[in-house]
Amino acid sequence: ALLDALTKDFVAHGFDLQHLMRTIANSRSYQASLATNEWNEKDHINFSHAAPRRLSAEQLMDAVAAAAGAR
């Protein structure tokens, strides 16, 4: 459902990538904190907080290459 909504919004705004990125970055899910509280510390299925995880080697290499402007 979320991807369908993002797709519709993306198409409705003329395939504007900047608008899409702004929409995602301003979403509640994207801005979820890593810190837990007494109500959500054991919640692992409802996306009540962000779960920290490491990047894979491929993701890290792609991020470094993108930051350095390399192909």
C-alpha positions as CSV (number, residue, x, y, z in Angstrom):
1,A,0.0,0.0,0.0
2,L,2.8,2.4,0.8
3,L,4.6,1.8,-2.5
4,D,1.4,2.3,-4.4
5,A,0.8,5.6,-2.6
6,L,4.3,6.8,-3.3
7,T,3.9,5.7,-6.9
8,K,0.7,7.7,-7.3
9,D,2.2,10.7,-5.7
10,F,5.3,10.5,-7.8
11,V,3.3,10.3,-11.0
12,A,0.9,13.1,-9.8
13,H,3.9,15.4,-9.3
14,G,5.3,14.8,-12.8
15,F,8.0,12.3,-11.8
16,D,9.7,15.0,-9.7
17,L,12.5,13.1,-7.8
18,Q,13.1,16.0,-5.5
19,H,9.5,16.0,-4.4
20,L,9.6,12.2,-3.9
21,M,12.8,12.4,-1.8
22,R,11.3,15.2,0.3
23,T,8.1,13.2,0.8
24,I,10.1,10.1,2.0
25,A,12.4,12.1,4.2
26,N,9.5,13.9,5.9
27,S,7.6,10.6,6.6
28,R,7.2,9.4,10.1
29,S,8.7,6.0,9.3
30,Y,11.9,7.6,7.9
31,Q,12.3,9.9,10.9
32,A,11.8,7.2,13.5
33,S,14.3,7.4,16.3
34,L,16.8,4.7,17.1
35,A,16.1,5.4,20.8
36,T,13.4,3.2,22.4
37,N,11.2,4.0,25.3
38,E,9.3,1.9,27.8
39,W,6.4,1.4,25.4
40,N,8.2,0.3,22.2
41,E,11.5,-1.3,23.3
42,K,10.2,-4.9,22.6
43,D,8.3,-3.9,19.5
44,H,9.9,-5.5,16.4
45,I,6.9,-5.6,14.0
46,N,5.1,-2.2,14.1
47,F,7.9,0.1,13.0
48,S,7.7,2.1,16.2
49,H,11.4,2.9,16.2
50,A,14.2,2.5,13.7
51,A,16.4,-0.6,13.9
52,P,20.1,0.1,13.6
53,R,21.9,-2.2,11.1
54,R,25.1,-2.1,9.2
55,L,25.4,-1.5,5.5
56,S,26.4,-4.5,3.4
57,A,29.8,-4.3,1.7
58,E,28.1,-3.5,-1.7
59,Q,26.0,-0.8,-0.2
60,L,29.0,0.8,1.5
61,M,31.0,0.7,-1.7
62,D,28.2,2.3,-3.7
63,A,27.8,5.0,-1.1
64,V,31.5,5.8,-1.1
65,A,31.6,5.8,-4.9
66,A,28.6,8.1,-5.1
67,A,30.1,10.5,-2.5
68,A,33.4,10.5,-4.4
69,G,31.7,11.0,-7.7
70,A,33.2,7.8,-9.1
71,R,31.5,5.3,-11.4
